[in-house]
């Protein structure tokens, strides 16, 4: 199984991701950011990822492996996951994808809100003081995240036309694959750091581990996009090759 390739993401988007992850590191090393400040910054990042996934769902036109008509029962509710019937040649937001995007917004929004309640009340779980939250610096970190993921959206999803090969249903699930494992690791790390008394060195390790996981998730996400694009191109080329063979036989 291929985890990533050198062409799986734009180097610019990858560099922006690393730079955005460096903001909390600078905060910890030079500005004494607390554990809670890190948790809030990473919670806001998960919100940015969910927010940018909405236009991705609205623009997705791929058929996937299930044919042109797909539906699924999610949490007891029937959701139509079918892509647009007549997609445009360029990037476009499709009204037919609104129900899928709406369902994702509701479902991911609940997940994000519950995550936020946990983050803001984390002191109660560890039974101690884990520091305050400097709103302006943490807001700047969230802004850096927005620039990073927004740039990746423009360069990879739009520029590399990833929207052509991913189905709306598949795109709906992408943030969960990236965020759930990443933030479960962050939460586990937060408990370990709190148990150590939140030393700065432990916070630095936590940021570095998170950065490595985030880069890996980014590369795997776009490697999957490359695989889907190759499959789509192969499926498109196959009928053409069949016609050429038939014509030669005549």
C-alpha positions as a Python dict, from the first residue, in 0.01 Angstrom:
ca = {
    (1, 'X'): (0, 0, 0),
    (2, 'X'): (136, 341, -94),
    (3, 'X'): (124, 592, 192),
    (4, 'X'): (243, 894, -4),
    (5, 'X'): (449, 998, -301),
    (6, 'X'): (657, 1303, -382),
    (7, 'X'): (378, 1427, -611),
    (8, 'X'): (101, 1373, -356),
    (9, 'X'): (89, 1741, -256),
    (10, 'X'): (220, 2075, -371),
    (11, 'X'): (549, 2165, -196),
    (12, 'X'): (406, 2513, -134),
    (13, 'X'): (101, 2371, 46),
    (14, 'X'): (322, 2137, 249),
    (15, 'X'): (556, 2421, 347),
    (16, 'X'): (258, 2633, 452),
    (17, 'X'): (132, 2347, 669),
    (18, 'X'): (468, 2315, 845),
    (19, 'X'): (485, 2693, 893),
    (20, 'X'): (136, 2699, 1047),
    (21, 'X'): (236, 2419, 1284),
    (22, 'X'): (546, 2618, 1381),
    (23, 'X'): (332, 2901, 1525),
    (24, 'X'): (233, 2704, 1839),
    (25, 'X'): (596, 2590, 1874),
    (26, 'X'): (709, 2954, 1879),
    (27, 'X'): (432, 3026, 2129),
    (28, 'X'): (553, 2752, 2365),
    (29, 'X'): (926, 2826, 2339),
    (30, 'X'): (928, 3207, 2336),
    (31, 'X'): (592, 3316, 2476),
    (32, 'X'): (520, 3055, 2744),
    (33, 'X'): (202, 2917, 2593),
    (34, 'X'): (14, 2688, 2828),
    (35, 'X'): (-125, 2341, 2762),
    (36, 'X'): (-474, 2485, 2741),
    (37, 'X'): (-363, 2740, 2481),
    (38, 'X'): (-233, 2454, 2265),
    (39, 'X'): (-555, 2257, 2303),
    (40, 'X'): (-766, 2558, 2205),
    (41, 'X'): (-542, 2631, 1903),
    (42, 'X'): (-573, 2271, 1783),
    (43, 'X'): (-948, 2272, 1844),
    (44, 'X'): (-980, 2583, 1626),
    (45, 'X'): (-771, 2406, 1361),
    (46, 'X'): (-1019, 2118, 1349),
    (47, 'X'): (-1292, 2377, 1296),
    (48, 'X'): (-1101, 2525, 1001),
    (49, 'X'): (-1064, 2177, 846),
    (50, 'X'): (-1438, 2116, 878),
    (51, 'X'): (-1526, 2460, 743),
    (52, 'X'): (-1315, 2419, 429),
    (53, 'X'): (-1457, 2073, 369),
    (54, 'X'): (-1801, 2223, 294),
    (55, 'X'): (-1699, 2381, -42),
    (56, 'X'): (-1504, 2063, -120),
    (57, 'X'): (-1821, 1857, -83),
    (58, 'X'): (-2019, 2110, -288),
    (59, 'X'): (-1761, 2090, -570),
    (60, 'X'): (-1699, 1712, -571),
    (61, 'X'): (-1802, 1544, -898),
    (62, 'X'): (-1629, 1203, -887),
    (63, 'X'): (-1831, 885, -929),
    (64, 'X'): (-1626, 672, -692),
    (65, 'X'): (-1651, 294, -696),
    (66, 'X'): (-2026, 272, -642),
    (67, 'X'): (-2163, 407, -969),
    (68, 'X'): (-2358, 724, -1041),
    (69, 'X'): (-2631, 676, -778),
    (70, 'X'): (-2537, 622, -415),
    (71, 'X'): (-2726, 659, -89),
    (72, 'X'): (-2643, 564, 266),
    (73, 'X'): (-2814, 543, 602),
    (74, 'X'): (-2613, 751, 848),
    (75, 'X'): (-2732, 770, 1208),
    (76, 'X'): (-3073, 642, 1099),
    (77, 'X'): (-3112, 905, 827),
    (78, 'X'): (-3110, 834, 452),
    (79, 'X'): (-2857, 1058, 275),
    (80, 'X'): (-2817, 1080, -103),
    (81, 'X'): (-2443, 1068, -180),
    (82, 'X'): (-2475, 1078, -559),
    (83, 'X'): (-2249, 1317, -753),
    (84, 'X'): (-2389, 1577, -998),
    (85, 'X'): (-2534, 1423, -1313),
    (86, 'X'): (-2384, 1676, -1557),
    (87, 'X'): (-2072, 1830, -1401),
    (88, 'X'): (-1912, 2142, -1548),
    (89, 'X'): (-1562, 2136, -1696),
    (90, 'X'): (-1413, 2368, -1434),
    (91, 'X'): (-1445, 2418, -1059),
    (92, 'X'): (-1810, 2471, -967),
    (93, 'X'): (-2032, 2447, -658),
    (94, 'X'): (-2333, 2220, -720),
    (95, 'X'): (-2673, 2275, -555),
    (96, 'X'): (-2737, 1899, -581),
    (97, 'X'): (-2455, 1845, -328),
    (98, 'X'): (-2613, 2076, -68),
    (99, 'X'): (-2794, 1795, 125),
    (100, 'X'): (-2464, 1609, 171),
    (101, 'X'): (-2284, 1928, 275),
    (102, 'X'): (-2568, 2012, 513),
    (103, 'X'): (-2556, 1673, 677),
    (104, 'X'): (-2178, 1698, 714),
    (105, 'X'): (-2209, 2046, 868),
    (106, 'X'): (-2456, 1920, 1127),
    (107, 'X'): (-2267, 1600, 1209),
    (108, 'X'): (-1917, 1750, 1214),
    (109, 'X'): (-2048, 2058, 1395),
    (110, 'X'): (-2174, 1839, 1682),
    (111, 'X'): (-1843, 1655, 1693),
    (112, 'X'): (-1653, 1986, 1699),
    (113, 'X'): (-1877, 2138, 1968),
    (114, 'X'): (-1839, 1836, 2198),
    (115, 'X'): (-1464, 1847, 2140),
    (116, 'X'): (-1468, 2217, 2233),
    (117, 'X'): (-1656, 2155, 2559),
    (118, 'X'): (-1392, 1897, 2651),
    (119, 'X'): (-1107, 2135, 2565),
    (120, 'X'): (-1246, 2431, 2759),
    (121, 'X'): (-1321, 2218, 3066),
    (122, 'X'): (-1004, 2009, 3050),
    (123, 'X'): (-892, 2149, 3388),
    (124, 'X'): (-1175, 1958, 3554),
    (125, 'X'): (-1055, 1628, 3405),
    (126, 'X'): (-693, 1662, 3521),
    (127, 'X'): (-774, 1833, 3849),
    (128, 'X'): (-523, 2114, 3820),
    (129, 'X'): (-425, 2441, 3660),
    (130, 'X'): (-321, 2396, 3296),
    (131, 'X'): (-283, 2766, 3222),
    (132, 'X'): (-477, 3036, 3048),
    (133, 'X'): (-553, 3114, 2686),
    (134, 'X'): (-403, 3431, 2528),
    (135, 'X'): (-684, 3495, 2283),
    (136, 'X'): (-497, 3716, 2035),
    (137, 'X'): (-193, 3487, 1985),
    (138, 'X'): (-414, 3177, 1968),
    (139, 'X'): (-635, 3362, 1720),
    (140, 'X'): (-327, 3437, 1508),
    (141, 'X'): (-236, 3066, 1517),
    (142, 'X'): (-588, 2985, 1396),
    (143, 'X'): (-544, 3243, 1121),
    (144, 'X'): (-218, 3078, 1013),
    (145, 'X'): (-403, 2746, 1000),
    (146, 'X'): (-675, 2902, 786),
    (147, 'X'): (-414, 3038, 543),
    (148, 'X'): (-238, 2701, 529),
    (149, 'X'): (-547, 2486, 469),
    (150, 'X'): (-701, 2752, 245),
    (151, 'X'): (-385, 2753, 35),
    (152, 'X'): (-393, 2374, 12),
    (153, 'X'): (-757, 2396, -97),
    (154, 'X'): (-665, 2641, -374),
    (155, 'X'): (-347, 2465, -490),
    (156, 'X'): (-440, 2098, -448),
    (157, 'X'): (-818, 2067, -453),
    (158, 'X'): (-886, 2338, -713),
    (159, 'X'): (-553, 2375, -896),
    (160, 'X'): (-483, 2003, -924),
    (161, 'X'): (-852, 1938, -986),
    (162, 'X'): (-891, 1686, -704),
    (163, 'X'): (-1263, 1766, -708),
    (164, 'X'): (-1296, 1573, -1037),
    (165, 'X'): (-1204, 1236, -890),
    (166, 'X'): (-1357, 1243, -539),
    (167, 'X'): (-1726, 1173, -484),
    (168, 'X'): (-1932, 1393, -247),
    (169, 'X'): (-1977, 1100, -8),
    (170, 'X'): (-1606, 1020, -1),
    (171, 'X'): (-1517, 1386, 53),
    (172, 'X'): (-1764, 1401, 342),
    (173, 'X'): (-1558, 1139, 528),
    (174, 'X'): (-1211, 1285, 461),
    (175, 'X'): (-1190, 1523, 763),
    (176, 'X'): (-1276, 1244, 1006),
    (177, 'X'): (-989, 1032, 877),
    (178, 'X'): (-754, 1320, 943),
    (179, 'X'): (-894, 1484, 1256),
    (180, 'X'): (-1012, 1196, 1475),
    (181, 'X'): (-682, 1009, 1504),
    (182, 'X'): (-484, 1332, 1522),
    (183, 'X'): (-687, 1485, 1803),
    (184, 'X'): (-725, 1163, 2001),
    (185, 'X'): (-344, 1159, 2003),
    (186, 'X'): (-340, 1524, 2114),
    (187, 'X'): (-584, 1453, 2397),
    (188, 'X'): (-378, 1154, 2514),
    (189, 'X'): (-66, 1369, 2499),
    (190, 'X'): (-242, 1642, 2697),
    (191, 'X'): (-318, 1398, 2979),
    (192, 'X'): (45, 1284, 2984),
    (193, 'X'): (175, 1642, 2981),
    (194, 'X'): (-67, 1742, 3260),
    (195, 'X'): (54, 1445, 3467),
    (196, 'X'): (411, 1576, 3431),
    (197, 'X'): (310, 1922, 3553),
    (198, 'X'): (309, 2081, 3202),
    (199, 'X'): (685, 2144, 3163),
    (200, 'X'): (781, 2342, 2854),
    (201, 'X'): (989, 2053, 2717),
    (202, 'X'): (685, 1822, 2724),
    (203, 'X'): (478, 2085, 2543),
    (204, 'X'): (748, 2113, 2274),
    (205, 'X'): (743, 1735, 2226),
    (206, 'X'): (365, 1745, 2202),
    (207, 'X'): (380, 2012, 1929),
    (208, 'X'): (648, 1821, 1734),
    (209, 'X'): (451, 1494, 1749),
    (210, 'X'): (137, 1674, 1636),
    (211, 'X'): (327, 1837, 1347),
    (212, 'X'): (465, 1503, 1230),
    (213, 'X'): (119, 1343, 1246),
    (214, 'X'): (-36, 1638, 1061),
    (215, 'X'): (223, 1625, 781),
    (216, 'X'): (172, 1249, 747),
    (217, 'X'): (-207, 1289, 734),
    (218, 'X'): (-172, 1566, 474),
    (219, 'X'): (49, 1352, 248),
    (220, 'X'): (-176, 1047, 279),
    (221, 'X'): (-485, 1255, 202),
    (222, 'X'): (-338, 1384, -122),
    (223, 'X'): (-185, 1046, -209),
    (224, 'X'): (-540, 907, -195),
    (225, 'X'): (-643, 1191, -425),
    (226, 'X'): (-365, 1093, -667),
    (227, 'X'): (-481, 731, -661),
    (228, 'X'): (-840, 834, -733),
    (229, 'X'): (-726, 1058, -1018),
    (230, 'X'): (-524, 774, -1174),
    (231, 'X'): (-821, 537, -1148),
    (232, 'X'): (-1050, 797, -1304),
    (233, 'X'): (-806, 853, -1592),
    (234, 'X'): (-772, 478, -1648),
    (235, 'X'): (-1149, 433, -1650),
    (236, 'X'): (-1186, 719, -1899),
    (237, 'X'): (-911, 590, -2127),
    (238, 'X'): (-1035, 230, -2135),
    (239, 'X'): (-1345, 284, -2354),
    (240, 'X'): (-1134, 490, -2595),
    (241, 'X'): (-881, 209, -2625),
    (242, 'X'): (-1162, -38, -2686),
    (243, 'X'): (-1298, 175, -2967),
    (244, 'X'): (-955, 201, -3128),
    (245, 'X'): (-910, -177, -3115),
    (246, 'X'): (-1253, -230, -3269),
    (247, 'X'): (-1183, 20, -3543),
    (248, 'X'): (-851, -148, -3623),
    (249, 'X'): (-1024, -485, -3643),
    (250, 'X'): (-1255, -352, -3910),
}
